[in-house]
Structure formats: structure tokens, C-alpha cells
Amino acid sequence: MGQAFFFVVEHFRAFLFGILASYVVLLVTLPLLGKIPLSYSLRNLLVRWKITLMTMTAFTLIAALLTVMLAFVNGMYRLTANSAHPGNVMVLSDGAPDEAFSNLNYGNVKNIETQEGVLRDGGKPLASWEVYVVCNMQIKNPAPGRRARRFVQVRGLDDPVISGKVHGVGLYPGGEWFDAQVGVVEKDGKNLHQAVLGEGLAREMGKDVGKQTLQVGDTFEMADWDWVVTGVMKSAGKTFDSEVWAKRQLVKDKFHKDNYTTCVLQTENAEKMVEVLNEKFTIDKVNAQTEAAYFDKLNATNRMFLIGTLVVTGVMAFGGIFGVMNTMFAAISQRTKDIGVLRIIGFSGWQVLVAFFLEALLLALIGGLIGCALGSLSHGWTANSIAGSGQGGGRSVVLKITVDATILAVSLTFSLVMATVGGLIPALFAMRVRPLESLR
């Protein structure tokens, strides 16, 4: 649903901006269609500034909250979407819904990397054999208000260079991949196990020791072992941003994971390779799927958050519409004699309707723009969340909240639509006020 929602929004972006353009045209042309008491409306907004401020604040808060919530969903969606390489195929054991539950018998499936269609680099198949585990890591001396433990994804690799190429992940200057043959160095009488960190996790772990981020040469403790950082991955916008990569044998020994969990193949045609492995690979049954399909399944948590966002948005819309209606009806009741005078001096009913309707739209436009501006301040913030398939699997990820033009358009359009529904009915009521009766 998350992917479908943003697909629809992106697909109808032109339509969305068309709605906004229509509102702009409406705000400009309505006053030009006839003699509209705009000066009276503007003076009224200033004189009754408390009501004006309260109404505008409501639009501001709703637009700001909607912007931040949609930006969070957008950040999660982009995180999982960017993690998938279009030519990659994920191979798990038969029936495994997630890497955490997969067990590949290497003896039976090792020749999948020799299948026709698997790309090669310098004669080596672009096949990343991996062991994926989740570690409950204790945080020493956590800062006030911070958790004492975190879940960390650990990925054991046979050849980190090949794995980096398969996943499209490189290292920042000064770093290097861990030694695939040894994986352990000795320093000051201690064995330090080599590891490469995703840059998001490096930042999070840096906070534990009062640093902006962990860097090459820094050490940390995980699963009762001392580890040294040999490199930090350029992994922003990918799920690997929250992972530790290390030598597979070390991960196997420490976490008692004897079999591989995953093999990722870079292929000429991912769809065709999935069909071959699932239907024609008879040595040992496997669960092969395109990497894009696998990461889309991890959006189950994101979909639940999106549903929650839509529910909250619906409640806000309901409350916001009635709030606008209540405010406008209160303004009309206080200005009944003013409306009567306007009618007597020559303003028609439709001109009064337009004046009151424009007041609601103007408040929504200003409040919505301020709300979008405030919500945009969250762009680039990082947040921790869970990406899961809804079938027991999941992983802790560090995502970047992403505000884009489409989200701003949705939030501003939402404010204007609320004003349209909430302001039109009171404006119709004002139009029907009888001049002579209002002056009694």
C-alpha cells in the first residue's frame, strides 16, 4: 500500500499541482469577477485578529503534522526502494519469508552462482554469499533518555569486495574492507575483530561515546567481542546503512549460524533468473525473488504507518472542517448587521458569499504555507524504525525523513480542501441573510 500510495501520488503529480493552480486562479479571479467587499473582509480579519490567528494556527498545525508524517513514510519507502538493485536476485531457502529464517545448504546450492545469466567480474561470479543475524547489542553508559540496548543487523560475508559490488555499496575514503582471510587483528594484547559499518549505524554508535560518528580505527563492543572499524560504507538511503559487515566465519562462530542464509546474484535478467531457480533448479528447492520484490515486502511496517497516517489525517480533516465551519458561523453571527448593511448599499448575495469564502481560503493558504514551511524543517532528520514483512521478520533501520514537492503539494491542497468544505456552507448561510431583518 505504501508503494501504491506514492505511485498514485507521483503519477497524478500534475493533477495535484493542477488543483493548487486552480485555487491560485480562484483566489485571483474571484475578486475580479465583480464588486467584492475585499477591503471589508481584510479589515475584519485584522480587527478580529484573535479568531483569525486561532483559525490560521489550526491550518498550520494540521499541514505541519501531515507533512512530517508523510515525510517519514516517504523516507521509509525510499530506504527500501533504494536498497534494491534492478538486476539482483535474492536466494533464500525454500519457505523462508525473511533472511533471518533462511538456511541454505551450500553443498546443494553452491552451483547457483554458475547459472547462465549470472554476471561476472574478473572471472568471478557476482554472487554474494551471506550469513544474516540480528544481535541484541548492549549500550554502555547510555545518555539520559537513550535506550540501554539496540538491535543490530550483522552480515557475515566471504568476499566483501564482491558483496560491495553486488549491492552497489562502496567505502568512504580512508576505509578498507576487512581482511576476508583473517578478519582479526591484535592490538595492545587484545583481539580486535574487523568490521565495516553502515554510515547511519556509525552515527548512532558514535553518540554512545560522545562522537558525531565512529570512524576508521575506532573500536566498539558487540556480543562480548571487541571490534575495530576498518571502513564506513557509503550506504545512505539503503537498509545496509544500519548494518555491520564482518567475516562470515567470525559471524558463524559467534552466533552459531552454520549455514548461509542468503545468496544475492547480480544477473542480466532478474525475472528470468527467478523463474529458472524456482522452477527448474532441482538440486535443492530454493525461494528466489527479485531484490525489488523482497524489499517491497519489508514495507509491511511502512504500510501500517501509512494507514495510521491516513486515519489520523481523516480525523484531522473532520475536526478541521468543523472547526472552520464553527469559526465562520461565529463570525457571521457577529457580523449579521454588517452583512445587512453590505446588502443595502448594493452588494448582492453572491458577492457576500464570495467574500466570506475567500476569507476561509486565505486563512487556509497562509496557515498551510506556514505549516508546510515548519514541516519542511524535518527534511534530513534521521529516525529509527522497523522494516518488516509482517511475517515475523524485520530489521531496525536508520532512515532519513524526506520532504519533497509532492508532499508539500498534498499538505497544502489538504488545507485548501478543508477550507473549501468548511467555509462554503457558512458562506452560503451568509448569502441568505435578509438585509432588513438583520438590522432590527
C-alpha positions, -999 to 999 in steps of 0.1 A, spaced: 0 0 0 28 24 8 44 19 -26 10 20 -43 1 53 -25 33 70 -35 30 56 -71 -5 71 -73 7 104 -58 37 106 -82 15 95 -112 -10 122 -106 15 149 -95 5 170 -125 -31 167 -114 -22 176 -79 -3 207 -89 -32 215 -113 -56 216 -82 -32 240 -65 -30 262 -96 -68 262 -98 -70 275 -62 -45 302 -71 -65 312 -101 -97 312 -80 -81 335 -54 -70 359 -81 -100 359 -104 -129 358 -79 -123 393 -67 -121 405 -104 -154 390 -114 -174 417 -97 -176 442 -69 -164 422 -39 -161 439 -5 -125 427 -1 -114 457 19 -141 450 44 -130 413 46 -94 422 52 -102 448 78 -124 422 96 -96 397 97 -74 423 113 -100 436 138 -109 401 149 -73 390 149 -77 365 177 -102 344 158 -81 349 127 -49 337 145 -67 307 160 -81 296 127 -48 301 109 -29 282 136 -52 252 132 -44 251 95 -7 255 103 -6 226 128 -25 202 105 -4 210 75 29 207 95 19 174 111 7 159 78 40 170 62 61 153 88 41 121 89 41 117 51 78 126 50 85 97 75 66 73 53 84 87 22 118 82 39 110 46 47 97 39 12 128 54 -4 150 35 20 137 1 9 133 11 -27 169 23 -30 183 -9 -14 172 -30 -44 194 -33 -74 173 -39 -105 194 -69 -117 198 -86 -83 181 -118 -73 178 -128 -36 180 -166 -30 167 -179 4 159 -214 15 125 -228 5 97 -214 26 118 -187 43 99 -153 43 130 -134 55 168 -137 57 166 -142 94 148 -176 89 167 -189 59 191 -218 59 208 -225 26 226 -259 23 257 -247 5 267 -282 -6 234 -285 -26 231 -249 -39 266 -237 -44 263 -240 -82 236 -214 -84 263 -189 -90 274 -207 -121 239 -205 -137 238 -189 -172 229 -152 -168 249 -145 -136 272 -116 -143 310 -119 -136 337 -96 -126 373 -105 -134 362 -141 -139 344 -142 -105 307 -147 -104 289 -116 -89 274 -137 -61 274 -126 -25 272 -155 -1 260 -141 33 250 -150 68 225 -126 83 218 -124 120 203 -99 144 223 -91 175 209 -75 207 237 -51 215 242 -35 249 249 2 250 274 11 277 268 43 297 237 54 277 229 91 278 199 101 297 167 93 278 185 69 254 179 32 253 203 8 270 202 -18 241 197 -18 204 191 -44 178 219 -45 152 219 -64 119 252 -83 113 260 -96 78 288 -122 75 305 -122 41 330 -145 23 342 -118 -1 334 -82 10 347 -67 -23 323 -88 -44 295 -82 -20 301 -44 -22 299 -46 -60 267 -68 -59 249 -44 -35 264 -12 -51 280 -1 -18 314 15 -15 335 29 13 344 64 23 380 75 17 404 62 43 385 30 48 391 -5 35 372 -38 35 380 -62 63 405 -90 57 384 -118 43 412 -143 52 419 -133 87 393 -109 100 411 -104 133 439 -81 143 458 -79 176 464 -46 194 476 -40 229 472 -77 237 435 -77 226 420 -95 196 400 -69 176 375 -84 151 374 -63 119 341 -48 108 326 -24 83 297 -2 94 269 14 76 272 52 80 238 55 97 248 29 123 282 46 127 265 78 136 242 61 161 271 42 177 292 74 177 266 90 200 273 63 226 308 76 231 301 113 226 312 115 190 294 126 158 302 92 142 325 63 146 355 64 122 382 41 109 402 27 138 375 33 164 365 3 185 332 -9 200 319 -39 219 293 -63 204 283 -98 216 311 -98 242 337 -93 215 359 -62 208 355 -49 172 375 -24 152 361 -3 124 381 -8 91 357 12 70 324 31 68 300 23 39 285 49 16 251 34 24 229 64 30 194 57 17 198 19 19 189 -7 46 226 -16 47 230 18 64 221 1 97 243 -30 93 276 -44 105 295 -63 78 322 -88 90 340 -120 80 314 -148 77 335 -173 97 335 -150 127 298 -144 125 292 -181 121 313 -189 152 299 -162 174 262 -166 165 262 -203 158 249 -199 123 264 -228 104 246 -224 71 244 -195 48 211 -175 50 213 -157 17 229 -156 -17 225 -125 -38 231 -128 -75 237 -99 -100 221 -111 -132 214 -100 -168 177 -106 -163 164 -109 -128 129 -120 -137 142 -148 -159 167 -159 -132 139 -161 -106 119 -183 -129 149 -206 -136 158 -210 -99 123 -215 -86 110 -239 -113 140 -256 -129 166 -257 -101 160 -293 -88 191 -300 -68 176 -283 -38 144 -262 -36 150 -225 -30 130 -193 -27 143 -169 -53 128 -135 -58 140 -102 -73 156 -79 -48 130 -53 -56 102 -77 -46 120 -87 -14 125 -52 -2 89 -42 -11 77 -69 13 97 -52 40 73 -22 36 47 -40 57 55 -19 87 56 12 65 21 3 52 8 1 87 23 35 95 8 49 63 -27 36 72 -23 52 106 -13 84 89 -44 83 67 -66 76 97 -51 105 117 -54 127 86 -91 118 83 -97 127 119 -78 159 115 -98 167 84 -131 160 102 -121 182 131 -106 209 109 -137 212 87 -160 216 117 -135 240 133 -136 262 102 -173 259 100 -177 268 136 -154 298 133 -171 311 102 -206 307 116 -194 325 147 -180 353 125 -213 355 106 -234 357 138 -212 386 150 -214 403 116 -251 399 107 -257 437 108 -226 442 87 -239 418 61 -272 436 61 -255 470 55 -235 455 27 -266 442 10 -284 475 14 -256 495 -1 -257 474 -32 -237 441 -27 -255 411 -40 -258 378 -21 -232 360 -43 -208 388 -37 -212 384 1 -208 346 -4 -175 351 -23 -162 375 3 -167 350 32 -155 321 11 -123 340 2 -117 347 39 -116 309 46 -94 302 16 -70 330 25 -66 317 61 -61 282 48 -35 293 22 -14 313 47 -18 287 75 -10 259 51 21 276 37 34 282 72 27 246 82 45 233 51 75 255 59 76 242 95 71 206 84 100 211 59 124 217 88 122 179 94 138 172 60 170 154 65 163 144 101 172 107 109 148 84 127 149 48 138 122 24 127 115 -12 119 113 -25 83 94 -58 84 75 -82 62 47 -87 87 56 -124 88 79 -124 118 109 -109 101 121 -74 105 151 -52 109 159 -20 127 168 7 103 180 43 103 160 63 78 162 99 66 129 119 68 123 132 32 101 161 23 96 167 -14 74 189 -36 47 162 -38 43 160 -1 42 198 2 15 199 -25 -5 172 -7 -4 191 26 -13 225 11 -41 210 -11 -54 193 20 -56 226 39 -74 243 10 -99 215 5 -107 217 43 -113 254 39 -135 248 8 -157 223 26 -157 241 59 -160 276 46 -185 272 18 -215 262 40 -212 292 63 -207 314 32 -240 301 17 -256 309 50 -242 345 49 -256 348 14 -291 341 26 -291 368 54 -320 392 48 -309 428 49 -338 444 67 -342 416 93 -305 417 101 -308 454 111 -337 450 135 
